[in-house]
Amino acid sequence: MPTINDGLALLSEQFMLMAGLAYAVAFCAYAWDLVTYSKAVRRGLAVADEAGNARSVPAQADRLVGVGAAGSIGQDLGAGPLDRGVRPSSKTHAGSDGITAGDSMRYGKEKRRAARVAVAITIVAAVVQGLAVLFRGLAAGRVPWGNMYEFCTTGGFTVALIFLLVLTRRDLRFLGTFVIGLVLVMITAASVAFWTPAGHLVPALQSYWLIIHVSIAVMSSSLFTLTFAMSVLQLLQSRREASISSGKPDKFPAMRLVPNALSLENMSYRINGIAFVGWTLTLMFGSIWAEKAWGRFWGWDPKEVWTFVIWVAYAGYLHARATRGWTGTRAAWLSIVGYLCVVFNFTIVNVYFAGLHSYAGVGSS
């Protein structure tokens, strides 16, 4: 059995702290991007309203805010003296209706400096956190997901990594505050509530199935985290769209950076389908591991039960949306309920439910 390297373990914790601080800065940058964009849109709309009242030409208001044939906020801003000082810091994606971003979620030609800075800092934070996870594994001489602290820190890193990978193909920077906020919560919970010194695994966990079972669980949970953020935004965007269609003013102009509710729902559905396959494998491989460790495939252990509950929740979501026509807010709420089951399984079940999956007061992953 390898010796625990306390020096590397301490270095891992220091790197994790630096990653947390970097994520906090990135979170603020994502939030600032939304705030500055919202202010710019409000200024543009105010000028458009003044121009419309003064000239009594409705088309002029459309030109100033970029809602019309151009289909992009601020596309024609800067054409005249009235526009000076109100140019938005960015525009919505190509194909936008001016109220929501384009449903393709492709990058536009706009320059959102705060968002670019946020992504750059997120990359730095993810690299530092990745090193922290690596050092933790080297310190313990095993894969670094043998307890709740390690599962949480590795899970946070995976969430950030997947988010950054998706950003290479789709402009999901509008999710930054939600996703990085959740990563911050995971790091904080790991450091404050679940901290565990680097050590050896109990005999039941000393198996290659730990690598297979838990790594798939981490990936699936990370994807569920992304779809949770999308479902929350879907509910907000759906309510905003209904409000605007009823003739009410746009109270959340920053949501113009977010695709319409249907686009968010469709992407969330596709990602949940992939994550569900991963969770099915998690359940199957966990049963095989249980048979090798305890001599039975299923024993109604609390962790086993709640892993199955999560599977049922997302199976119900996929079935209801695909065959029963449960779309819109109902689908979003089902996705949110599924993720709440994931959180309950990881926190409450691991900490307060006695079972074979709990070790020394700290639940395993």
Secondary structure, DSSP 4 states (H G I P E B T S, - for coil): -PPP-HHHHHHHHHHHHHHHHHHHHHHHHHHHHHHHHHHHHHHHHHHHHHHHHHH--HHHHHHHHT-SSS-STTTTTTSSGGGTT---S--PPTT--SSSB-TT----S---HHHHHHHHHHHHHHHHHHHHHHHHHHHHTS-S-SSHHHHHHHHHHHHHHHHHHHHTTS--GGGHHHHHHHHHHHHHHHHHTS---S-PPPGGG-STHHHHHHHHHHHHHHHHHHHHHHHHHHHHHHHHHHHHHTT---S-GGGGGSBPHHHHHHHHHHHHHHHHHHHHHHHHHHHHHHHHHHS-S----HHHHHHHHHHHHHHHHHHHHHHS---THHHHHHHHHHHHHHHHIIIIIHHHS-STTEETTEE--
